Amino acid sequence: MIHFVDGGITDNLGLRAIYDITQVAGGGATFMEKHQRQPPRHLVMIAVNASTEGDTDMYLSNKTPSIKETVGVMTDMQLHRYNAATIELMRLTINRWAQAISTPEAPVTPYFILLNFEDINDPERLEYFNQIPTSFHLEDEQVDSLIEAGGELLRNNPEFRRLLSDLDANR
């Protein structure tokens, strides 16, 4: 079963919606029972943190920042802090959910796979992605570049590699 969630303006990652729905249902085990689902062997959550780093030129000048710059920095800071708290919550929670739905005969292995722009090693490429605006309209080249980067980040992610290795071992 696969579910996609976009956080939009609520938590920017889409993870809090999954957390809240499961918690309201009574937790991982109760959620599975309520929806008459058998526990999976692998519980996988892939989170894509596409937040960007703002323009830091403001910090290099002694010029008083504008209201827009100040609000932008404050908003970015709040968003990054909330994202970090949400990621930590979900790392702990997916392990708790896996324990709750595991049985001795059928253990459930959790995988929390986090993809971040900041894991792009090429500074010029990272700068390119940081300049792509949040928008409902992106140029074809931008879309292609984002898809390519997402694939690379996923393939290079150690937790994703662990998942693939475990899936291969279970064949």
C-alpha positions, 0 to 999 in steps of 0.5 A: 500500500502506498500513500502520498501526502504533501504538507503544503503550508501545514508542516511542509513535509506531509508527515504530520498528517500521517502521524495525526491520522494514525494517532487519532486512530489509536496508534499503529496497531489499532490503525491496522486493525481498524482498516483490516490490514495485515501488518507488512514485513517492511514499514517504509516511509520516504520523506522528501525535504525540498526546502531550500536555503534562502539568500544569505546576502543579508548577513553579509551587509551592514544595511538594515534588512527590509521588512520583507527580508526580515519576515522571510528569514523568520518564516524560513527559520520557523519552517526549518525548526518545525521540519527538524522536529517533525523528522525526529518525531517520525524517526521515533514514531515509525520504530514505535509503529513497527514494534506495535504491529510486529509479532514474534512470527512476523516482525516488521522492519521500519525504514525512514528514508529522508531525502534532502537537497542539502545532500547534493554535493555539487555546490553549483547544482545545489545553488540551482535547486535553491533558486527554483521557486515554489510554484505550480508552474515549473519549466520542463528543464527544472522538472527534469532536473528535480526528477533526476536529483530525486532519483540520485538522492534516493539511490545514494541514501543509506537507509534506502540501500538497506531496504533494497538489501533486505528485500533482496535477501528475503527473495 
